Amino acid sequence: MEKKQWVWEKFGVSMEEFWSPPRCFWKTVRHLERRKRGTIQAVYIKDGTLLTSTEEVIGQWKKHFEKLLGPADTSSVAEYCVCVNAVILSNFKGCVVNQTLIMKNSTQVSYFILGAYFDIGLFKYLLFLIIMCFYALIICANVLLIVVICVNRSLHEPMYLFLVSLFVNELYGSTGLFPFLLVQILSDIHTVSASLCFLQNFCLHTYVNVQFYNLAVMSYDRYLAICYPLQYHTRMTYNKVAVLIVLTWLFPLLAVVVMISLSSSLQLCRNRIDRVFCNNYSIVTLACSDTTVNNIYGLIYTFIVVFGLAILIFCTYMRILKVCFSGSKQTRQKAVSTCTPHLASTINFSFGCFFEVIQSRFDMGSTPIMFRIFVSLYFLTCQPLFNPLMYGLNLKKIRIKCKNLIFGKV
């Protein structure tokens, strides 16, 4: 102890006198590295017992890392524990951490911790009730419009058939999020199994992609109906409608399968996700292996879907507005009544996705946690209710048929 105190006093004096503190600091560090290799430090266990022998300490570290990373080969864990203690003792020159061990254990993450949840006490029951009612309202609104369009043959037109695809997607995305949120709100331990996390990841990313493809197809349909009214029925046949709806779901499914395959093959070093639900980019950031392929694929596909399709949709509506303003007043009114819900839905969803991408790619730690949670949930929770309300209230045919169905009129 006296020698140690003398070394630190000498170090302090030299730091005060030396003209370059960083050089002095690293000179002292190199001097300490040359000292004799130490022994493994003693550790306390939960019952307060002090373990001093090498075998006992390594065994305790083995239990710790098996619990943290999953079971592993005993010799490998022992090697890793020795290296950890060597690093603590500053004897890292003679210790080479087995990187394959870390990679091997990192692939065995069996669950994820959702770090965005915090204790709100008894208010969690009120929040549970609010979200459950919101989810029930989403289901009722979307199912009502699907039934109305399917039952009434007068609504079996391309625009309304595309709306059915849109409403089915809203139910699909809501089911991938809301039951999960309800369970997590009532839970005291906010963890999710790896398989369930990747399943939710698949559902939510498929929902977002299908949503953009649906909106793009619907903008194309409105473009043909307004800009080429005489050729509309020859260009937009029922066979073409069926093909477009299938492609609207097929392309996103294949793209998301590739994305999830890349993410699930990563070797993860940690298991904490600072979100209220599973997000692909948050999982990728936990990896200790190379994520270049994931990042390139994610950026390219995000640009194509979020920005590419959104720009295509807005350009289509610019063409529609140009035609409308050059036509008669009746043409403008009809175009505005049919295009307003599509344009409002596209703007609302695009901005929600844009803020989510910004939050995922950049550090938002300085912003309030409630704001981050709201931004991440906005486009997943508001859009499934926003769409049926917009189309149900603005499209006259759907509004009349809904009233007839609800109030029992023929």
Buried (B, 14 or more C-beta within 10 A) or exposed (E): EEEEEEEEEEBEEBEEEEEEEEEBBEEBEEEEEEEEEEEBEEBEEEEEEEBEEBEBBBBBBBEBBBEEBBEBEEEBBBBBBBBBBBEEBEBEEEBEBBEEBBBBBBBBBEEBBBBBBEEEEEEBEEBBEEBBEBBEBBBEBBBBBBBBBEEBEEBEBBBBBBBBBBBBBBBBBBBBBBEBBBEBBEEEEBBBEBEBBBBBBBBBBBBBBBBBBBBBBBBBBBBBBBBEEEEBEEEBEEEEBEEBBEEBBEBBEEBBEEBBEBBBEBBBBBBEBBBBBBBBBBBBBBBBBEBEEBBEBBEEBBEEBBBBBBEBBBEBBEEBBEBBEEEEEEBBEBBBEBBEBBBBBBBBBBEBBBBBBEBBEEEBEEEEBEEBBEBBBBBBBBBBBBBBEBBBEBBEBBBEBBEEBEEEEE
